[in-house]
Amino acid sequence: MKTTALLAAAWAALIALSSTPLSAQDIKAFWATSGQFGPGDIKNSHPTADSRIIMSPISMWIIDHPRGLIVFDTGNNVAVSDGNCKNYWAAALCDGLKPSQKREDVIDRQLERLGYSLAQVKFVITSHSHLDHIGNIEMFPNATHVIQKKELEQAFHPEKFLHSGAHILADYDNVREFKFLQVDGDMDLFGDGTVRLISTPGHTNGHQSLVLRLKETGTIIITGDAIPRQVVLEGHIHRFHQDAAQYWESVNRLKLIRDLEGAQMFLSHEQPLFDKMGNRWYR
């Protein structure tokens, strides 16, 4: 695996030597979805919430940045497309999540629809290693993969109870020779404040969220599963978490950034929000 502290040091040197300061006006971000999960009762994910039937978008972001095209999360694996879920995931997982992904929803087709190719993607940032966020990482063998060190360790060596659940090892069993930038905590990716990684553990050991600074939209927070739905902001924790105390600390961190910077939050699995604000560019 091409990943060491030396890579991080080289990255810092590269940023320091960058000759052209960037401004927020140079960046745009597109909110896409790799289909949906559902329908299902929200109590399956948030047991303390009032019962209601929901759909859940599988969020992905395509970020056009002067220093390289970025993908944040790669959605469900292409193999579950068009009703073929049970040929790849366990039947119980398919029946429980009910993925609606069509082939055209997959990240490669989303890129093509916007005029890009897989080969143009320079950076893949993964919020965490669950099946609906890391599913197509193998489509990007030449990109730099930016992930929290703890999350990569968990992905490669998940606890026994995770093997048949949210981690699908086949999603990333051929990536050990990929170029990984392993992050330990927060990071200003390009050193200019335009793309900031925010460590938000709790849902998983090394979950991370993304903060972008855009000229027209201002600051946006791409929460990942640190805050997947509005009910988390109302006090209803996600059932699938590894550390409840860390989970709420991460929620509060993102709320503080929102309040201090006047930021908008984009919640990864909130269908009404995606219906209103998804499938569009933010500049």
N, C-alpha and C positions, 0 to 999 in steps of 0.2 A: 504494500500500500504506500503510495507516494504522499506521505504525510508526516511531518516532523515539526519540531519547534523552529528548525531552520527555515521552513517555508513561511512561517509566521513572521520571522525576522526579515526575510527577503521581501515579504509583502509590505511591511512597515517602511522599508527602505524605498520601495517602488513608489509608495504614496508620497513620501517625503520629497522625492525627486520630480514629482509631477509638475510640469511647467505651466499648465493652463488652469487657472482657478475656474471652478464650475459654478454655475448659478442654477437656481431652481428652475429657471425657464427652459433649461436644456432637457428636462426629464418628463416623461409621460408614462402612465401606468394603466394597464387594462385589467379589469376584473372579469375573469372567465370562470366557467364551472365545468367540471368533469361529470356532468349529469347530476343526479340527486339520489339520496337515500329516502325511502319511504314509499307509501305513508306508514306512519307509526305513532304510537302514543309518546308524547314528550316525557312522560314519567319513566320510560325505558332508559332515558339518558339523564334525567333530572328528577329523581324520585320524590322530592319535596314540592315540585311544581304541581299546579292543578292539571288534571287530566285533560288533554286535547290532542287531536290528531294533527301531525305536522309533516311537512316535507323538509329535507335538509340538502341544500346545495353543497357540492364538493368543490370548494374554492381553489382557484389557481390564479396567479398574477403573472402578467408579462410586463416587464419594465424596460422601456427603451431609455438607456442611459448613455451619455457620451463615452463612458469608459467600458461599455460593453453591454450587450443584451442580457437581461437577467430574467430567470424564471423563479418564482417563489412557489414552491410545492408543485408536484406533478400529477396529483389526482390518483384515481383508481387505475390499476394496471389495465393495459389495453385488452388483456385476455378476457376480462369480464364483460366486454362490450356486446351489445345486441343479443342479450339473453343467454350468454354463454358462461354466466357466473359459476355454475356448479362444475364446470370443466376446469376451474382454477382455484376457487375458494371452496372451503368446506360447505356442504349443503346447508347446515344450520346457520352459518354466517350469511349465506345468500338469502335464506328465508327470513332472517331477522332484519337485515339491513335493506334488502330489496333495491339493489342498485339499478338505476334506469339508464346507465351510460350507453350511448350510441357511439359507433366508431368515430363519427365526426366530432364528438365531444372531447376526444383524447388530446393531450397537449400538443402533439405534432400537428394535428389538423387545425387546432386553434391557432398555432403559430402561422401555418400556411394561410389561413383565412385573413390574417392581419398583414400578410406580405413578408413573413420571415421563414427561415428554415431552421431545423434542428442544429445544423452546423454553425449557425450564426450565434447560438446561445453561448455566452462566455462564462456566465456564472449561474449555478443552480443553488438556491438557498432553500434548505429544507427546514420547516418549522419543527417537525418531529417525525419519528419513523413508523407511524401507524399507516395501515394499508391505503387509506384515502389521501395521504399526503406525500408519500414517498414512492407510490406505485410504479412510476415510469422513469425512475432515476437512471435506469440502464440505457435509455434512449440518448443519454448525453455523455458518451465516453470521453469526449475531448474538452468538456467544460471543467472549470474549477468548482468543486462542490463545497459549499459553505455550511457547516453544521456544528453544533455544539459538541465538544469532545465527549461529554458524558452521554449524549444522545447516540453518537456513533458506537460507543462501547455497548450501550444497551441494545442497539439494533443487531450487532453481531453476536451478542451474548445475552439474549433476553431471558428473563426468569422463566422457569418451566411453565408456569401458569399462563404465560403470554404467547407461547409457541402456537397454540391453536386459535388464538384470538386476533387481536388487532395488529400483530406483527406477522407478515407473510414473508418468510425468509427468502422465498423464490423471487421476490421483487428486487432483491439486491444481492443475490448470491454471486454475481459476477462483477462486483464493483471494487474489489479489494485493491486493484491496481489503478483505480481512478485517482485523480489529483484532489485530495481533500485539504481544505483549509479548516482545521479544527479550532474552534473558538472556545474560550473559557470565560464566559461572562458576556458583558456588553462589548460592542465593537462598532466604531464608526468606519464602515467598510472602505470608503475612499478618502477618509480624513477631511471631508468638507461639510459634513452634516446632512448630506442629501440622502444617504442610505445608512440607517442605523439599526444594528441588531440589538435587541433587548432580550436579555436572559429572563425567561418566564417559566421556571420549573414548577412542577406540581402535577400537571396532567401527565407528563412523563418526566424522567430525571433531567433531561436536557432540552426541554422545549424552549423555543425562541420565537419572538414576535418581531415584526419589522415596522420601522417608522420611516416614512418618506417625507421629504420637504419639497413641495411642488409650488410653482409660481402662482397659478390661478387658484388652486384648491387649498393651498396652505399645507399644514402638517396633517398627514393621515397615518393612522395606526392600523396595521394589518395584524389582527390579534392572533391568528391561528386558533388553536383550541385552548389557549389560555382563557379566552372569553368566546366560546363558540356561538352562544345565543344570548338574547336579551335577558332571559330569565336568570342568567348568572349575575348580571348587574342588579337583579332584584333579590339576590341572596340564595339562589338555588344552585348548589354545586353540581358539577358534572359527575355522574356516577363513576366514570372511568378516570380515576386519578390515582397517583401513586403516593402523594403526600398532600393531605388536606391543608396543612398549615402553609406549606409553600404555595399551594394553589391560590389561597386567598391573598397571600403576600404579592403574588404576581398580578392578580386582578387589581389590587390596590395600586401597584406600580403603574399599570397602564392607565388607570383612572386618573392618577396624579399627572402623568404626562398629558393626557387629554385636557385636563383642567388648566395646567400651567401654560400649555402651548396653543390652547384653543383648537385642538385637533378633532378630526372626525374619526370615529371608530368603524372599521369594517369587520363584521363578525363572520367567522368562517362558515357557519352552518345556519344562519338566520335567513330563512327563505323570504319573508316579507321584505327584508332589507335588500336582498339580491334582486328581487322582482323590481324594486324601485330604483336601485343604483347599479346593478350589475350589467355586464355586456356593454361596457362603455369605457372610453378613455378618460383619465383624469390627468390634468396638466397643471 
